[in-house]
Amino acid sequence: MNIYNDNWLGRTLNVISSNDPTLTSRHGVVIDESKNTITIEEDGKFVKLGKSSIKFTISDSSVVIDGTKVGQRPENRTHKKYRMA
């Protein structure tokens, strides 16, 4: 199973790049995920990130995930087949 299909709750998310420069370099534990957003806990605060505006990594994986490609509900994302290009 690849990182796209894994459950991300409880794992560390690191924002690699974003359209919004204030989101770049944010990192925290994934608390919740919806179709369009990921909520992380960063320094005791909850931060909601729009998936479509970020590229990120999860925990120890070196795979950079483009948020625009995972814009579906988590229960649908875990069963979807992704084409790696």
N, CA, C and O atoms as a Tinker XYZ file with bonds, in Angstrom:
   340  protein
     1  N      0.845000   -1.177000    0.000000    73     2
     2  CA     0.000000    0.000000    0.000000    64     1     3
     3  C      0.890000    1.241000    0.000000    63     2     4     5
     4  O      1.916000    1.272000    0.681000    81     3
     5  N      0.500000    2.259000   -0.760000    73     3     6
     6  CA     1.331000    3.460000   -0.810000    64     5     7
     7  C      0.796000    4.534000    0.144000    63     6     8     9
     8  O     -0.266000    4.372000    0.745000    81     7
     9  N      1.529000    5.604000    0.270000    73     7    10
    10  CA     1.199000    6.665000    1.225000    64     9    11
    11  C     -0.136000    7.334000    0.895000    63    10    12    13
    12  O     -0.817000    7.823000    1.796000    81    11
    13  N     -0.518000    7.360000   -0.379000    73    11    14
    14  CA    -1.794000    7.959000   -0.773000    64    13    15
    15  C     -2.972000    7.197000   -0.163000    63    14    16    17
    16  O     -3.999000    7.797000    0.154000    81    15
    17  N     -2.832000    5.894000    0.001000    73    15    18
    18  CA    -3.924000    5.068000    0.502000    64    17    19
    19  C     -3.881000    4.842000    2.010000    63    18    20    21
    20  O     -4.815000    4.267000    2.569000    81    19
    21  N     -2.834000    5.275000    2.670000    73    19    22
    22  CA    -2.729000    5.097000    4.120000    64    21    23
    23  C     -3.667000    6.044000    4.866000    63    22    24    25
    24  O     -4.078000    7.079000    4.341000    81    23
    25  N     -3.991000    5.671000    6.085000    73    23    26
    26  CA    -4.725000    6.553000    6.983000    64    25    27
    27  C     -3.724000    7.546000    7.562000    63    26    28    29
    28  O     -2.700000    7.131000    8.105000    81    27
    29  N     -3.993000    8.837000    7.463000    73    27    30
    30  CA    -3.056000    9.866000    7.902000    64    29    31
    31  C     -3.314000   10.349000    9.315000    63    30    32    33
    32  O     -2.492000   11.093000    9.850000    81    31
    33  N     -4.401000    9.969000    9.941000    73    31    34
    34  CA    -4.707000   10.440000   11.297000    64    33    35
    35  C     -3.630000    9.985000   12.276000    63    34    36    37
    36  O     -3.240000    8.818000   12.286000    81    35
    37  N     -3.158000   10.912000   13.090000    73    35    38
    38  CA    -2.139000   10.609000   14.083000    64    37    39
    39  C     -0.725000   10.650000   13.547000    63    38    40    41
    40  O      0.224000   10.433000   14.300000    81    39
    41  N     -0.565000   10.922000   12.272000    73    39    42
    42  CA     0.775000   10.993000   11.688000    64    41    43
    43  C      1.166000   12.447000   11.480000    63    42    44    45
    44  O      0.305000   13.326000   11.444000    81    43
    45  N      2.459000   12.702000   11.344000    73    43    46
    46  CA     2.964000   14.067000   11.202000    64    45    47
    47  C      2.919000   14.513000    9.754000    63    46    48    49
    48  O      3.388000   13.807000    8.861000    81    47
    49  N      2.354000   15.688000    9.526000    73    47    50
    50  CA     2.275000   16.299000    8.203000    64    49    51
    51  C      3.255000   17.455000    8.141000    63    50    52    53
    52  O      3.320000   18.265000    9.066000    81    51
    53  N      4.021000   17.542000    7.056000    73    51    54
    54  CA     4.949000   18.647000    6.834000    64    53    55
    55  C      4.589000   19.312000    5.515000    63    54    56    57
    56  O      4.604000   18.658000    4.472000    81    55
    57  N      4.265000   20.598000    5.542000    73    55    58
    58  CA     3.938000   21.328000    4.327000    64    57    59
    59  C      5.240000   21.693000    3.619000    63    58    60    61
    60  O      6.104000   22.358000    4.191000    81    59
    61  N      5.369000   21.255000    2.379000    73    59    62
    62  CA     6.586000   21.509000    1.592000    64    61    63
    63  C      6.470000   22.809000    0.811000    63    62    64    65
    64  O      7.398000   23.617000    0.794000    81    63
    65  N      5.321000   23.008000    0.165000    73    63    66
    66  CA     5.102000   24.240000   -0.591000    64    65    67
    67  C      3.617000   24.568000   -0.593000    63    66    68    69
    68  O      2.765000   23.714000   -0.348000    81    67
    69  N      3.335000   25.853000   -0.883000    73    67    70
    70  CA     1.951000   26.312000   -0.872000    64    69    71
    71  C      1.826000   27.580000   -1.698000    63    70    72    73
    72  O      2.799000   28.309000   -1.894000    81    71
    73  N      0.610000   27.835000   -2.182000    73    71    74
    74  CA     0.327000   29.110000   -2.843000    64    73    75
    75  C      0.404000   30.249000   -1.828000    63    74    76    77
    76  O      0.719000   31.386000   -2.179000    81    75
    77  N      0.113000   29.932000   -0.575000    73    75    78
    78  CA     0.154000   30.895000    0.520000    64    77    79
    79  C      1.482000   30.724000    1.268000    63    78    80    81
    80  O      1.683000   29.699000    1.920000    81    79
    81  N      2.387000   31.699000    1.188000    73    79    82
    82  CA     3.697000   31.546000    1.823000    64    81    83
    83  C      3.654000   31.363000    3.336000    63    82    84    85
    84  O      4.622000   30.867000    3.913000    81    83
    85  N      2.568000   31.747000    3.994000    73    83    86
    86  CA     2.481000   31.580000    5.446000    64    85    87
    87  C      2.251000   30.116000    5.834000    63    86    88    89
    88  O      2.452000   29.754000    6.993000    81    87
    89  N      1.837000   29.278000    4.894000    73    87    90
    90  CA     1.605000   27.867000    5.191000    64    89    91
    91  C      2.848000   27.007000    5.000000    63    90    92    93
    92  O      2.942000   25.917000    5.564000    81    91
    93  N      3.800000   27.490000    4.211000    73    91    94
    94  CA     5.018000   26.737000    3.959000    64    93    95
    95  C      5.787000   26.530000    5.261000    63    94    96    97
    96  O      5.897000   27.449000    6.072000    81    95
    97  N      6.311000   25.340000    5.458000    73    95    98
    98  CA     7.084000   24.924000    6.632000    64    97    99
    99  C      6.216000   24.632000    7.855000    63    98   100   101
   100  O      6.763000   24.402000    8.934000    81    99
   101  N      4.913000   24.630000    7.737000    73    99   102
   102  CA     4.071000   24.232000    8.874000    64   101   103
   103  C      4.140000   22.720000    9.020000    63   102   104   105
   104  O      4.262000   21.989000    8.037000    81   103
   105  N      4.061000   22.274000   10.247000    73   103   106
   106  CA     4.049000   20.834000   10.502000    64   105   107
   107  C      3.309000   20.560000   11.801000    63   106   108   109
   108  O      3.297000   21.375000   12.723000    81   107
   109  N      2.695000   19.387000   11.841000    73   107   110
   110  CA     1.951000   19.004000   13.030000    64   109   111
   111  C      1.304000   17.650000   12.838000    63   110   112   113
   112  O      1.424000   17.036000   11.777000    81   111
   113  N      0.621000   17.191000   13.863000    73   111   114
   114  CA    -0.042000   15.888000   13.841000    64   113   115
   115  C     -1.423000   16.047000   13.216000    63   114   116   117
   116  O     -2.173000   16.956000   13.573000    81   115
   117  N     -1.754000   15.158000   12.279000    73   115   118
   118  CA    -3.056000   15.197000   11.616000    64   117   119
   119  C     -4.135000   14.769000   12.613000    63   118   120   121
   120  O     -4.097000   13.662000   13.150000    81   119
   121  N     -5.091000   15.661000   12.850000    73   119   122
   122  CA    -6.173000   15.425000   13.797000    64   121   123
   123  C     -7.453000   15.025000   13.064000    63   122   124   125
   124  O     -8.204000   14.173000   13.539000    81   123
   125  N     -7.699000   15.640000   11.909000    73   123   126
   126  CA    -8.929000   15.379000   11.162000    64   125   127
   127  C     -8.665000   15.613000    9.681000    63   126   128   129
   128  O     -7.789000   16.392000    9.303000    81   127
   129  N     -9.442000   14.922000    8.854000    73   127   130
   130  CA    -9.346000   15.099000    7.407000    64   129   131
   131  C    -10.747000   15.057000    6.842000    63   130   132   133
   132  O    -11.545000   14.191000    7.201000    81   131
   133  N    -11.047000   15.995000    5.956000    73   131   134
   134  CA   -12.320000   15.994000    5.243000    64   133   135
   135  C    -12.015000   15.992000    3.751000    63   134   136   137
   136  O    -10.865000   15.814000    3.348000    81   135
   137  N    -13.029000   16.188000    2.946000    73   135   138
   138  CA   -12.845000   16.176000    1.499000    64   137   139
   139  C    -11.871000   17.261000    1.048000    63   138   140   141
   140  O    -11.019000   17.008000    0.196000    81   139
   141  N    -11.986000   18.451000    1.601000    73   139   142
   142  CA   -11.199000   19.583000    1.133000    64   141   143
   143  C    -10.150000   20.096000    2.103000    63   142   144   145
   144  O     -9.335000   20.940000    1.731000    81   143
   145  N    -10.148000   19.608000    3.344000    73   143   146
   146  CA    -9.222000   20.155000    4.341000    64   145   147
   147  C     -8.538000   19.069000    5.164000    63   146   148   149
   148  O     -9.016000   17.938000    5.259000    81   147
   149  N     -7.424000   19.440000    5.745000    73   147   150
   150  CA    -6.717000   18.614000    6.723000    64   149   151
   151  C     -6.494000   19.503000    7.945000    63   150   152   153
   152  O     -6.002000   20.623000    7.814000    81   151
   153  N     -6.850000   19.016000    9.118000    73   151   154
   154  CA    -6.639000   19.760000   10.361000    64   153   155
   155  C     -5.460000   19.136000   11.093000    63   154   156   157
   156  O     -5.423000   17.928000   11.328000    81   155
   157  N     -4.491000   19.987000   11.450000    73   155   158
   158  CA    -3.322000   19.515000   12.195000    64   157   159
   159  C     -3.260000   20.228000   13.544000    63   158   160   161
   160  O     -3.800000   21.321000   13.708000    81   159
   161  N     -2.596000   19.591000   14.501000    73   159   162
   162  CA    -2.313000   20.228000   15.781000    64   161   163
   163  C     -0.862000   20.653000   15.751000    63   162   164   165
   164  O      0.043000   19.824000   15.662000    81   163
   165  N     -0.651000   21.964000   15.827000    73   163   166
   166  CA     0.688000   22.537000   15.751000    64   165   167
   167  C      0.914000   23.402000   16.984000    63   166   168   169
   168  O      0.258000   24.430000   17.152000    81   167
   169  N      1.831000   22.996000   17.838000    73   167   170
   170  CA     2.143000   23.735000   19.065000    64   169   171
   171  C      0.905000   23.990000   19.929000    63   170   172   173
   172  O      0.734000   25.081000   20.474000    81   171
   173  N      0.051000   22.981000   20.048000    73   171   174
   174  CA    -1.132000   23.089000   20.887000    64   173   175
   175  C     -2.309000   23.814000   20.253000    63   174   176   177
   176  O     -3.345000   23.988000   20.895000    81   175
   177  N     -2.164000   24.242000   18.998000    73   175   178
   178  CA    -3.242000   24.942000   18.295000    64   177   179
   179  C     -3.696000   24.092000   17.113000    63   178   180   181
   180  O     -2.902000   23.366000   16.514000    81   179
   181  N     -4.978000   24.191000   16.788000    73   179   182
   182  CA    -5.519000   23.481000   15.641000    64   181   183
   183  C     -5.470000   24.386000   14.416000    63   182   184   185
   184  O     -5.959000   25.515000   14.442000    81   183
   185  N     -4.871000   23.874000   13.345000    73   183   186
   186  CA    -4.730000   24.642000   12.112000    64   185   187
   187  C     -5.394000   23.849000   10.990000    63   186   188   189
   188  O     -5.071000   22.683000   10.762000    81   187
   189  N     -6.330000   24.500000   10.291000    73   187   190
   190  CA    -7.038000   23.858000    9.186000    64   189   191
   191  C     -6.381000   24.291000    7.883000    63   190   192   193
   192  O     -6.286000   25.485000    7.598000    81   191
   193  N     -5.927000   23.322000    7.091000    73   191   194
   194  CA    -5.243000   23.584000    5.831000    64   193   195
   195  C     -6.103000   23.120000    4.665000    63   194   196   197
   196  O     -6.655000   22.021000    4.705000    81   195
   197  N     -6.224000   23.936000    3.635000    73   195   198
   198  CA    -6.934000   23.535000    2.429000    64   197   199
   199  C     -6.051000   22.608000    1.610000    63   198   200   201
   200  O     -4.915000   22.956000    1.291000    81   199
   201  N     -6.558000   21.440000    1.269000    73   199   202
   202  CA    -5.761000   20.471000    0.508000    64   201   203
   203  C     -5.317000   21.033000   -0.835000    63   202   204   205
   204  O     -4.194000   20.785000   -1.274000    81   203
   205  N     -6.194000   21.787000   -1.488000    73   203   206
   206  CA    -5.905000   22.250000   -2.842000    64   205   207
   207  C     -4.775000   23.279000   -2.905000    63   206   208   209
   208  O     -4.272000   23.570000   -3.990000    81   207
   209  N     -4.375000   23.825000   -1.775000    73   207   210
   210  CA    -3.344000   24.870000   -1.795000    64   209   211
   211  C     -1.992000   24.423000   -1.254000    63   210   212   213
   212  O     -1.084000   25.244000   -1.124000    81   211
   213  N     -1.837000   23.129000   -0.934000    73   211   214
   214  CA    -0.562000   22.687000   -0.354000    64   213   215
   215  C     -0.012000   21.438000   -1.030000    63   214   216   217
   216  O     -0.746000   20.654000   -1.631000    81   215
   217  N      1.295000   21.282000   -0.912000    73   215   218
   218  CA     2.004000   20.041000   -1.215000    64   217   219
   219  C      2.686000   19.660000    0.084000    63   218   220   221
   220  O      3.278000   20.509000    0.750000    81   219
   221  N      2.606000   18.373000    0.453000    73   219   222
   222  CA     3.059000   17.982000    1.779000    64   221   223
   223  C      3.599000   16.560000    1.791000    63   222   224   225
   224  O      3.422000   15.797000    0.841000    81   223
   225  N      4.264000   16.224000    2.896000    73   223   226
   226  CA     4.710000   14.858000    3.154000    64   225   227
   227  C      4.055000   14.389000    4.447000    63   226   228   229
   228  O      3.658000   15.192000    5.290000    81   227
   229  N      3.954000   13.077000    4.582000    73   227   230
   230  CA     3.384000   12.477000    5.785000    64   229   231
   231  C      4.466000   11.663000    6.477000    63   230   232   233
   232  O      5.100000   10.808000    5.859000    81   231
   233  N      4.675000   11.933000    7.767000    73   231   234
   234  CA     5.639000   11.231000    8.633000    64   233   235
   235  C      6.985000   11.055000    7.974000    63   234   236   237
   236  O      7.571000   12.024000    7.490000    81   235
   237  N      7.491000    9.822000    7.948000    73   235   238
   238  CA     8.842000    9.568000    7.454000    64   237   239
   239  C      8.908000    9.349000    5.953000    63   238   240   241
   240  O      9.985000    9.076000    5.423000    81   239
   241  N      7.794000    9.459000    5.259000    73   239   242
   242  CA     7.773000    9.242000    3.818000    64   241   243
   243  C      8.430000   10.416000    3.099000    63   242   244   245
   244  O      8.263000   11.568000    3.498000    81   243
   245  N      9.166000   10.121000    2.052000    73   243   246
   246  CA     9.781000   11.179000    1.264000    64   245   247
   247  C      8.920000   11.541000    0.059000    63   246   248   249
   248  O      9.303000   12.394000   -0.742000    81   247
   249  N      7.761000   10.901000   -0.075000    73   247   250
   250  CA     6.849000   11.164000   -1.187000    64   249   251
   251  C      6.131000   12.486000   -0.948000    63   250   252   253
   252  O      5.501000   12.683000    0.091000    81   251
   253  N      6.233000   13.394000   -1.923000    73   251   254
   254  CA     5.533000   14.675000   -1.824000    64   253   255
   255  C      4.138000   14.485000   -2.414000    63   254   256   257
   256  O      3.990000   14.090000   -3.570000    81   255
   257  N      3.125000   14.770000   -1.610000    73   255   258
   258  CA     1.731000   14.588000   -2.004000    64   257   259
   259  C      1.169000   15.930000   -2.442000    63   258   260   261
   260  O      1.224000   16.911000   -1.700000    81   259
   261  N      0.629000   15.964000   -3.651000    73   259   262
   262  CA    -0.021000   17.157000   -4.163000    64   261   263
   263  C     -1.461000   17.143000   -3.649000    63   262   264   265
   264  O     -2.232000   16.243000   -3.982000    81   263
   265  N     -1.818000   18.126000   -2.849000    73   263   266
   266  CA    -3.138000   18.173000   -2.234000    64   265   267
   267  C     -4.282000   18.195000   -3.227000    63   266   268   269
   268  O     -5.381000   17.746000   -2.904000    81   267
   269  N     -4.053000   18.706000   -4.425000    73   267   270
   270  CA    -5.122000   18.740000   -5.423000    64   269   271
   271  C     -5.500000   17.344000   -5.900000    63   270   272   273
   272  O     -6.604000   17.147000   -6.409000    81   271
   273  N     -4.619000   16.387000   -5.746000    73   271   274
   274  CA    -4.891000   15.018000   -6.201000    64   273   275
   275  C     -5.586000   14.165000   -5.149000    63   274   276   277
   276  O     -6.044000   13.065000   -5.459000    81   275
   277  N     -5.672000   14.642000   -3.929000    73   275   278
   278  CA    -6.313000   13.870000   -2.859000    64   277   279
   279  C     -7.545000   14.605000   -2.328000    63   278   280   281
   280  O     -7.840000   14.558000   -1.134000    81   279
   281  N     -8.252000   15.275000   -3.217000    73   279   282
   282  CA    -9.430000   16.044000   -2.845000    64   281   283
   283  C    -10.698000   15.213000   -2.810000    63   282   284   285
   284  O    -11.675000   15.533000   -3.487000    81   283
   285  N    -10.683000   14.164000   -2.034000    73   283   286
   286  CA   -11.885000   13.356000   -1.810000    64   285   287
   287  C    -11.934000   12.954000   -0.348000    63   286   288   289
   288  O    -10.979000   13.162000    0.400000    81   287
   289  N    -13.038000   12.386000    0.042000    73   287   290
   290  CA   -13.188000   11.971000    1.440000    64   289   291
   291  C    -12.141000   10.908000    1.770000    63   290   292   293
   292  O    -11.777000   10.108000    0.908000    81   291
   293  N    -11.657000   10.896000    3.008000    73   291   294
   294  CA   -10.614000    9.931000    3.368000    64   293   295
   295  C    -11.038000    8.484000    3.160000    63   294   296   297
   296  O    -10.218000    7.648000    2.780000    81   295
   297  N    -12.303000    8.181000    3.404000    73   295   298
   298  CA   -12.748000    6.802000    3.225000    64   297   299
   299  C    -12.753000    6.396000    1.750000    63   298   300   301
   300  O    -12.642000    5.210000    1.437000    81   299
   301  N    -12.880000    7.362000    0.848000    73   299   302
   302  CA   -12.789000    7.071000   -0.586000    64   301   303
   303  C    -11.331000    7.072000   -1.052000    63   302   304   305
   304  O    -10.962000    6.304000   -1.940000    81   303
   305  N    -10.509000    7.928000   -0.458000    73   303   306
   306  CA    -9.104000    8.036000   -0.849000    64   305   307
   307  C     -8.337000    6.753000   -0.560000    63   306   308   309
   308  O     -7.452000    6.377000   -1.328000    81   307
   309  N     -8.663000    6.082000    0.532000    73   307   310
   310  CA    -7.909000    4.892000    0.923000    64   309   311
   311  C     -8.137000    3.714000   -0.020000    63   310   312   313
   312  O     -7.333000    2.782000   -0.044000    81   311
   313  N     -9.220000    3.739000   -0.797000    73   311   314
   314  CA    -9.516000    2.642000   -1.716000    64   313   315
   315  C     -9.231000    2.993000   -3.175000    63   314   316   317
   316  O     -9.331000    2.123000   -4.039000    81   315
   317  N     -8.884000    4.221000   -3.465000    73   315   318
   318  CA    -8.658000    4.673000   -4.828000    64   317   319
   319  C     -7.293000    4.221000   -5.337000    63   318   320   321
   320  O     -6.340000    4.116000   -4.565000    81   319
   321  N     -7.202000    3.956000   -6.634000    73   319   322
   322  CA    -5.922000    3.622000   -7.251000    64   321   323
   323  C     -5.359000    4.898000   -7.870000    63   322   324   325
   324  O     -6.025000    5.568000   -8.659000    81   323
   325  N     -4.118000    5.222000   -7.497000    73   323   326
   326  CA    -3.470000    6.417000   -7.991000    64   325   327
   327  C     -2.442000    6.068000   -9.045000    63   326   328   329
   328  O     -1.707000    5.089000   -8.913000    81   327
   329  N     -2.394000    6.866000  -10.080000    73   327   330
   330  CA    -1.400000    6.700000  -11.126000    64   329   331
   331  C     -0.204000    7.559000  -10.766000    63   330   332   333
   332  O     -0.322000    8.779000  -10.653000    81   331
   333  N      0.925000    6.941000  -10.590000    73   331   334
   334  CA     2.141000    7.658000  -10.228000    64   333   335
   335  C      2.857000    8.098000  -11.502000    63   334   336   337
   336  O      3.171000    7.278000  -12.365000    81   335
   337  N      3.110000    9.410000  -11.610000    73   335   338
   338  CA     3.770000    9.927000  -12.816000    64   337   339
   339  C      5.087000   10.553000  -12.469000    63   338   340
   340  O      5.790000   11.044000  -13.353000    81   339
